[in-house]
Amino acid sequence: GSRPGSLTCGVGGRLGAGGTTVLIDTLIARQPILDLSQRVRAYELLYRPLSGSGRIEDPDAATAHVLAGVFADVDRLDPLRGLPGYVNITHGLLLEGAVTAFPARRVGVEVLEGIPAEPEVLLAMDRLRGLGYSVAVDDFTLDSGRNALISHADIVKVDIQQVTGGELVRTVGLVKKLGSSP
């Protein structure tokens, strides 16, 4: 078995079936999302190219790789052990509803820190939630100007290594106050 933060699929190499050779040049890793009791409740799925600079040149393509690589056959392969997998989604793919091609019970959406709290974003978040998808706000901070996202999300993620204890207490208070709308 693999550890919660370990590689799940997409190791560079060659796979062949029926005389076909496919070169895999990406890495898809999973990072555990824990509850307060430190139990793994879901995984964040991360894409990294194995060649070149290692930087993600096309975030839309990266999200597409993760969706296709993990969720196209997730029930058979199940690298997520039955838990949901959250994918970082770009502004454009969020507005397009790109994740709706995949099962809501298995796919969660992470609204990245660079996505503003504009009306069309809030509508897209509500639309996905209405279809049964879980929506998370990624790397929320008090000074991000993204408070409006809170009531349109199921989960608000805070990187506890990037905030002080006081900021974390205030953030939790704000999330409880603004809550999530049904």
VENKA-V980316 format. One record per residue. N is the residue number from 0. RES is the residue in three letters. PHI is phi in degrees with one decimal (999 if undefined). BURIAL is # if it has 9 or more other ideal C-beta (glycine too) atoms within 8 Angstrom, else .. Layout:
n:N res:RES phi:PHI burial:BURIAL
n:N res:RES phi:PHI burial:BURIAL
This chain:
n:0 res:GLY phi:999 burial:.
n:1 res:SER phi:-100.8 burial:.
n:2 res:ARG phi:-74.8 burial:.
n:3 res:PRO phi:-55.2 burial:#
n:4 res:GLY phi:-97.6 burial:.
n:5 res:SER phi:-85.2 burial:.
n:6 res:LEU phi:-60.7 burial:#
n:7 res:THR phi:-110.1 burial:#
n:8 res:CYS phi:-166.5 burial:#
n:9 res:GLY phi:85.8 burial:#
n:10 res:VAL phi:-68.0 burial:.
n:11 res:GLY phi:-60.0 burial:.
n:12 res:GLY phi:155.7 burial:.
n:13 res:ARG phi:-118.2 burial:.
n:14 res:LEU phi:-119.8 burial:.
n:15 res:GLY phi:-131.6 burial:.
n:16 res:ALA phi:-150.4 burial:.
n:17 res:GLY phi:60.4 burial:.
n:18 res:GLY phi:83.1 burial:.
n:19 res:THR phi:-98.6 burial:.
n:20 res:THR phi:-114.8 burial:.
n:21 res:VAL phi:-122.9 burial:.
n:22 res:LEU phi:-92.2 burial:.
n:23 res:ILE phi:-100.6 burial:#
n:24 res:ASP phi:-124.7 burial:.
n:25 res:THR phi:-130.0 burial:#
n:26 res:LEU phi:-125.5 burial:#
n:27 res:ILE phi:-119.1 burial:#
n:28 res:ALA phi:-116.2 burial:#
n:29 res:ARG phi:-119.0 burial:#
n:30 res:GLN phi:-120.1 burial:#
n:31 res:PRO phi:-68.3 burial:#
n:32 res:ILE phi:-109.3 burial:#
n:33 res:LEU phi:-103.5 burial:.
n:34 res:ASP phi:-90.5 burial:.
n:35 res:LEU phi:-63.9 burial:.
n:36 res:SER phi:-90.5 burial:.
n:37 res:GLN phi:67.9 burial:.
n:38 res:ARG phi:-89.2 burial:.
n:39 res:VAL phi:-73.2 burial:#
n:40 res:ARG phi:-107.2 burial:.
n:41 res:ALA phi:-168.9 burial:#
n:42 res:TYR phi:-129.1 burial:#
n:43 res:GLU phi:-91.1 burial:#
n:44 res:LEU phi:-99.6 burial:#
n:45 res:LEU phi:-121.4 burial:#
n:46 res:TYR phi:-107.6 burial:#
n:47 res:ARG phi:-142.9 burial:#
n:48 res:PRO phi:-72.4 burial:#
n:49 res:LEU phi:-89.0 burial:.
n:50 res:SER phi:-110.4 burial:.
n:51 res:GLY phi:73.8 burial:.
n:52 res:SER phi:-78.0 burial:.
n:53 res:GLY phi:86.4 burial:.
n:54 res:ARG phi:-81.5 burial:.
n:55 res:ILE phi:-86.7 burial:.
n:56 res:GLU phi:-80.8 burial:.
n:57 res:ASP phi:-130.1 burial:.
n:58 res:PRO phi:-59.0 burial:.
n:59 res:ASP phi:-62.8 burial:#
n:60 res:ALA phi:-65.1 burial:.
n:61 res:ALA phi:-61.3 burial:#
n:62 res:THR phi:-63.4 burial:#
n:63 res:ALA phi:-61.1 burial:#
n:64 res:HIS phi:-60.5 burial:#
n:65 res:VAL phi:-64.0 burial:#
n:66 res:LEU phi:-59.9 burial:#
n:67 res:ALA phi:-70.0 burial:.
n:68 res:GLY phi:-69.7 burial:#
n:69 res:VAL phi:-103.0 burial:#
n:70 res:PHE phi:-94.3 burial:#
n:71 res:ALA phi:-61.9 burial:.
n:72 res:ASP phi:-137.7 burial:.
n:73 res:VAL phi:-62.6 burial:#
n:74 res:ASP phi:-70.4 burial:.
n:75 res:ARG phi:-85.0 burial:.
n:76 res:LEU phi:-85.1 burial:.
n:77 res:ASP phi:44.7 burial:.
n:78 res:PRO phi:-69.0 burial:#
n:79 res:LEU phi:-100.0 burial:#
n:80 res:ARG phi:55.7 burial:.
n:81 res:GLY phi:82.0 burial:.
n:82 res:LEU phi:-92.9 burial:#
n:83 res:PRO phi:-68.2 burial:#
n:84 res:GLY phi:-119.0 burial:#
n:85 res:TYR phi:-97.6 burial:#
n:86 res:VAL phi:-113.5 burial:#
n:87 res:ASN phi:-70.0 burial:#
n:88 res:ILE phi:-120.9 burial:#
n:89 res:THR phi:-81.6 burial:#
n:90 res:HIS phi:-54.7 burial:.
n:91 res:GLY phi:-63.2 burial:.
n:92 res:LEU phi:-68.7 burial:#
n:93 res:LEU phi:-63.4 burial:#
n:94 res:LEU phi:-66.4 burial:#
n:95 res:GLU phi:-75.9 burial:.
n:96 res:GLY phi:71.8 burial:#
n:97 res:ALA phi:-56.5 burial:#
n:98 res:VAL phi:-72.7 burial:#
n:99 res:THR phi:-67.2 burial:.
n:100 res:ALA phi:-77.6 burial:.
n:101 res:PHE phi:-121.0 burial:#
n:102 res:PRO phi:-66.0 burial:.
n:103 res:ALA phi:-60.7 burial:#
n:104 res:ARG phi:-69.7 burial:.
n:105 res:ARG phi:-113.4 burial:#
n:106 res:VAL phi:-110.6 burial:#
n:107 res:GLY phi:-116.2 burial:#
n:108 res:VAL phi:-113.7 burial:#
n:109 res:GLU phi:-107.0 burial:#
n:110 res:VAL phi:-81.0 burial:#
n:111 res:LEU phi:-65.1 burial:#
n:112 res:GLU phi:-62.3 burial:.
n:113 res:GLY phi:-85.0 burial:.
n:114 res:ILE phi:-87.8 burial:#
n:115 res:PRO phi:-76.1 burial:.
n:116 res:ALA phi:-86.5 burial:#
n:117 res:GLU phi:-96.9 burial:.
n:118 res:PRO phi:-52.9 burial:.
n:119 res:GLU phi:-68.3 burial:.
n:120 res:VAL phi:-68.5 burial:#
n:121 res:LEU phi:-61.3 burial:#
n:122 res:LEU phi:-63.9 burial:.
n:123 res:ALA phi:-64.4 burial:#
n:124 res:MET phi:-61.6 burial:#
n:125 res:ASP phi:-63.2 burial:#
n:126 res:ARG phi:-62.6 burial:#
n:127 res:LEU phi:-64.2 burial:#
n:128 res:ARG phi:-62.3 burial:#
n:129 res:GLY phi:-63.2 burial:.
n:130 res:LEU phi:-88.7 burial:.
n:131 res:GLY phi:97.7 burial:.
n:132 res:TYR phi:-82.8 burial:#
n:133 res:SER phi:-85.1 burial:#
n:134 res:VAL phi:-120.9 burial:#
n:135 res:ALA phi:-117.3 burial:#
n:136 res:VAL phi:-95.3 burial:#
n:137 res:ASP phi:-90.8 burial:#
n:138 res:ASP phi:49.6 burial:#
n:139 res:PHE phi:-70.7 burial:#
n:140 res:THR phi:-133.7 burial:#
n:141 res:LEU phi:-63.8 burial:.
n:142 res:ASP phi:-97.3 burial:.
n:143 res:SER phi:-83.5 burial:.
n:144 res:GLY phi:71.1 burial:.
n:145 res:ARG phi:-115.9 burial:#
n:146 res:ASN phi:-56.7 burial:.
n:147 res:ALA phi:-62.7 burial:.
n:148 res:LEU phi:-68.6 burial:#
n:149 res:ILE phi:-55.8 burial:#
n:150 res:SER phi:-75.5 burial:#
n:151 res:HIS phi:-110.3 burial:#
n:152 res:ALA phi:-121.7 burial:#
n:153 res:ASP phi:-90.8 burial:.
n:154 res:ILE phi:-136.1 burial:#
n:155 res:VAL phi:-118.5 burial:#
n:156 res:LYS phi:-94.7 burial:#
n:157 res:VAL phi:-125.6 burial:#
n:158 res:ASP phi:-81.6 burial:.
n:159 res:ILE phi:-67.6 burial:.
n:160 res:GLN phi:-80.2 burial:.
n:161 res:GLN phi:-106.4 burial:.
n:162 res:VAL phi:-127.3 burial:#
n:163 res:THR phi:-80.3 burial:.
n:164 res:GLY phi:-58.7 burial:.
n:165 res:GLY phi:-65.0 burial:.
n:166 res:GLU phi:-64.1 burial:#
n:167 res:LEU phi:-64.8 burial:#
n:168 res:VAL phi:-61.3 burial:.
n:169 res:ARG phi:-65.1 burial:#
n:170 res:THR phi:-64.8 burial:#
n:171 res:VAL phi:-61.5 burial:.
n:172 res:GLY phi:-61.5 burial:.
n:173 res:LEU phi:-64.7 burial:#
n:174 res:VAL phi:-63.2 burial:#
n:175 res:LYS phi:-65.0 burial:.
n:176 res:LYS phi:-66.8 burial:.
n:177 res:LEU phi:-79.3 burial:.
n:178 res:GLY phi:52.5 burial:.
n:179 res:SER phi:-113.3 burial:.
n:180 res:SER phi:-80.9 burial:.
n:181 res:PRO phi:-68.3 burial:.
